[in-house]
Amino acid sequence: MRDYEVMTIHRPDLAEDEVEVKVADLESHLSGSGATVDGRDMWGKRRFAYEIDHLSEGYYSVVTFQAEAAAVDSLDRMLSLADEVVRHKIVRRGA
């Protein structure tokens, strides 16, 4: 297993507690794929440096986890299809 972190930006029209639920869903998806979630860091609503899809702000969150490559691919697909996620990025830590 390797160490990863995923940063997600959720739509600003969601309530803060809805974002918490979406991040919890993300963590449960990872756990269901055999990954181990190490931590969660909610950054709150932040302003973008430039507009993304006609939006100027969004809710940022970072989740650190350990997983195999198949779980990371599954997570990437799930986040790509999620309408409430504006952007996401998965990086390998310590590389």
C-alpha positions in Angstrom: 0.0 0.0 0.0 1.2 3.5 -0.8 0.4 6.8 0.9 -1.9 9.2 -1.0 -3.9 12.4 -0.5 -6.9 13.6 -2.4 -7.9 17.3 -2.5 -11.4 18.0 -3.5 -13.3 21.2 -4.2 -17.0 21.0 -3.7 -19.6 23.4 -5.1 -20.2 26.6 -3.1 -24.0 26.2 -3.2 -23.8 23.2 -0.8 -24.2 23.8 2.9 -21.1 23.1 5.0 -22.7 20.1 6.7 -23.5 18.6 3.3 -19.9 18.9 2.3 -19.0 17.0 5.5 -21.4 14.3 4.5 -19.9 14.1 0.9 -16.3 13.8 2.4 -17.6 11.1 4.7 -19.0 9.3 1.7 -15.6 9.6 0.0 -13.9 8.1 3.1 -16.4 5.2 3.2 -15.8 4.6 -0.5 -12.1 4.3 0.2 -12.7 2.0 3.1 -14.9 -0.2 1.0 -12.2 -0.4 -1.6 -9.7 -1.7 1.0 -7.9 1.6 1.7 -7.1 2.9 5.1 -8.1 6.6 5.8 -5.4 8.4 7.9 -6.9 11.8 8.2 -9.2 14.6 7.0 -8.6 18.3 6.8 -11.5 20.6 6.0 -10.3 24.0 4.7 -13.7 25.5 4.4 -14.9 27.9 1.7 -12.1 29.6 -0.2 -12.0 32.0 -3.1 -10.5 30.7 -6.4 -7.6 32.5 -8.2 -9.7 32.3 -11.4 -13.2 31.1 -12.3 -13.8 27.4 -12.7 -17.1 26.6 -14.5 -18.4 30.1 -13.8 -17.8 29.6 -10.0 -15.5 31.9 -8.0 -15.3 29.9 -4.7 -15.7 26.4 -3.3 -15.3 24.1 -0.3 -11.8 22.6 0.0 -11.0 19.3 1.7 -8.0 17.1 1.9 -8.1 13.4 2.8 -5.0 11.3 3.4 -5.1 7.6 3.0 -3.2 4.4 2.2 -4.3 2.3 -0.8 -3.5 0.1 -3.7 -3.6 1.4 -7.2 -7.0 -0.1 -8.0 -8.7 1.8 -5.1 -7.1 5.0 -6.4 -8.5 4.4 -9.9 -11.9 3.7 -8.4 -11.8 6.9 -6.4 -10.7 9.0 -9.4 -13.7 7.6 -11.4 -16.1 8.3 -8.6 -15.0 11.9 -8.2 -14.9 12.5 -11.9 -18.6 11.5 -12.1 -19.7 13.4 -9.0 -21.7 16.6 -9.9 -21.0 18.3 -6.6 -17.2 18.1 -7.1 -15.8 21.0 -9.1 -12.2 19.7 -9.1 -10.1 16.9 -7.5 -6.5 15.9 -7.5 -5.0 12.7 -6.1 -1.2 12.7 -5.4 1.1 10.2 -3.9 2.8 11.4 -0.7 6.4 11.2 -0.1 7.4 10.6 -3.7 
